[in-house]
Amino acid sequence: METVDVSSFNTDIVSRDYEVNIGAYFSRGWEIFKQFAPGFIGYVILLGVIGIVLGLLPAPLGNRGAEGGTGLLPFIYQVFIAPVLSAGFYIVAFQIARNRSPEFSDFFRGFNRYLPIFLVSLISGLLIVIGIILLIIPGIYLAVSYLFSLLLVIDKNMSFWNAMETSRRLVSKKWFSFFGLLIVLTLLNIAGAIVFGLGLLVTFPLTGCIIAAAYEDIVGLNSTSELEA
């Protein structure tokens, strides 16, 4: 298990001066999405099918007949598997941003660094929930501030806590601008859900591409990544 240094963060990244350009991120994100649109849409469908199948399994393994609870397999999937699968959107977006041809198997490369990806999802999620339970505002602050945490783990090979602290300190410099970006992305996905949820096939992966575009502009991508091995 990785050693946690609660004071660690990347000073080179945190010290950068930048501006948040939402329009440019939408444009760049769309360009990234278009280059592998069938793959992105197919991956969303695959994740949706997995969720449906797990939900249809009878309790206690699945959600059917669970009377408002969560079955064992859906719980395991949501906590231990889904965060790594969600990282696939960023991994493929980064591949495209590096001008490389992605393959569908790239969506699963998050398993190459399972532990830090799992930990950054688990710990940041717990801290956000605790913040919301206590005073709401701290939870909202952390939810925005940890925006780049997973991306730093994927691209910079950071430990989970280093990634969380680096993201928090960097994003906090323009916190309200990032809050506005996430509001717009939320509205985008609400619009995608209106048409029987079919729009989410595009808006959900597009959201990941837009966030990847913001990261590319503000942090900058490594020319290579450990996840490509």
N, C-alpha and C positions, 0 to 999 in steps of 0.2 A: 504494500500500500504506500502511496506517495507521502512524503514528509510535508507537513503543512507549516509554512512560515507565514504567520498572520500579518507580518509587516511587509511582505514581498509584493512588489508590483514592478512593471517595466517602466522605468523612468524615461527612456527614449521615446516611448509611445505616448505616455501621459503628458510629456512636456510639449507636444506638438500643438501648434496653433492651426485652427481650421474653421471653416464655415459649413453649416448644414444646408445643402441645396436639395430640397425635396424633389423639385421638378427634374433635376438632372438624375437623381437616383431612380425615379420612375422610368425615365427614358432609357437609362443604362440597364435597369432590371428587365425591361421589356425586350431589349436587344438580346440579353443573355437567355431569357426564356424562349424566345423565338427560335434560337439555334438548336434547341433540343426539346421543342414543345411536345412531340409525341411521347418522348421518354418521361418528361415531367408529369404529363397527364396520366400515362400508364402507371407510374409509380403511385400517384394519388389513388387511382382505382385499386391497385394492389393493397395499399394500406386500408382502404375502405372495406374491401372484401375480408381482410383479416379481422377487422373490428366486427363486422357483421357476423361472421362465422363464430367468433368467440362469444358474441352476445347471444347467439341462438342455441348454444350448448346448454343443456339443462343444469340447474343448480345441483351441487355446489361448484361444479367445474365452470359453468357459464352463468349468464345473467338470467336465462329464461326460468321463471318461477322463483327468482331470488328475492321477491317481495321488497324491491327498492334497494337491496344490497348489491354488492359486486361479487361476482363469482371468482373462484381462485385463479383460473387461467386469464381472464381479463385483467385482474389485479396485477398478476405477474407481468403480463404484457405491457400494461401502462407504466408500471414503475421501472421495470428492468430492460425492456426491449424497445418500446416506443421512442424513448429519448435518442437512442442510437440510430434508429431508422429515420427519425426526423432530421438528424444531422446530415443525412444523405442529400437533402435539397441544397445545403450549403456546399457540400463537397463537390457536387456536380456543377453548381454555379461557379465555384472557384476554378474548376477545370476549364470551363468555357471562357472565363475571364482571362485565363492564362493562354488563350488561343489554342487549346488542345481539344481534340475530338473526344467527347465523353462516350462511355458505354453504359448500358443499363446496370451492369454489375457495379459501377462506381457508386451507386446509391447505397451500397452495403459496406463501403470501405470504412465506415465509422467503427465497425467491429475490430479494426486494426488497432484502435486506441479506445477500447471499450471502457476501461476503468475511469480515465479522466473525463470522458464524455458523460458517463453515468453520474459521476460525482458532481460535476458542475451543474447538471440538471437537478440532481437530488438536493444538494446543499443550497443552491440559489433558490429553488422552489420552496424549501422549508423556511428559509429566511424571509422570503416574500410573504408567505402565509402567516408567519409569526408577526411580521410588521403590519399586515392587514388586520389581524385579530386584535392587536394591541391598540393601534391608533389610526388604522387605514392609510394615512398619509405616508408613514415610513414604508409600508408595503408597496405603494404606488411608486415611491421614489426608487426603491430597489428594483422593481419590475422593469423600469425604464433604464436604470443605470447598468443592469446586467445584460443589456442588449447584445453586446459583442463578446460576452464570456465564452460561449460555445465556439464562436468563430475563431477566437484567439487560441483555443485548445486545438482546433483543427488545423489552422494555418501556421501558428507559431510554436506548436508543440509545447505549450505552457502547461504547468500543473493547474489543477482545477482552481485552487485558491488564488494563485498568481493571476490567472485569467479573470477571475471575478473582480479582484481588486483593481487590476489594470483597466478593465472595462468601466468599473464604477467611477474611478478617478477621471478617466478620459471623457466619458459621457456626461458626467456632472458639470463639466465646463460649459456645455451647451444643453443643459438638461431640458429646458422648456422646448427647444427646437426638436429634440428627439421625441419628447412627449407628443408634440404636434405631428411628427412623422408617424408614430404608432397610432394616433387617433385616425389619421387618414387611411392607414393600412387596415384598421378595424372597420372603417366605413366601406372600404373596398371589398372586404370579405362579407360584410352584411349584404352588400349589393349582389355579390356572387351567390349568396344563399337564398336570395329572394326567388329565383327561378328554379324551384324544386331542388335547390342545392347544386344544380349542375354547373353553375358559374364558378363554384369552388374548385372545380377541376382545373380552372385556369388561375383564379385569384389566389388560391392557397400556395401553389408553387411560385407564382409571381411575387408573392410577399417575401418568400425566402430569397428570390433573386434580387429584389429591391434592397433588402437588408444587406445582402452580399455586396451590392454595388456601393452602398454607403460605407461599408467596411473597406472596400477596395480604395475608395477615394480618401478616406480619413486616415486609415492605418497603413494601407498598402499591402499587397500580397507578396509572400515569398515566391521565388521563382519555382521552387519545388516544395513538396510536402511529404512528410513521413507516411501519410495515408496513401500515397500513390504506390508504395512498395507492394 
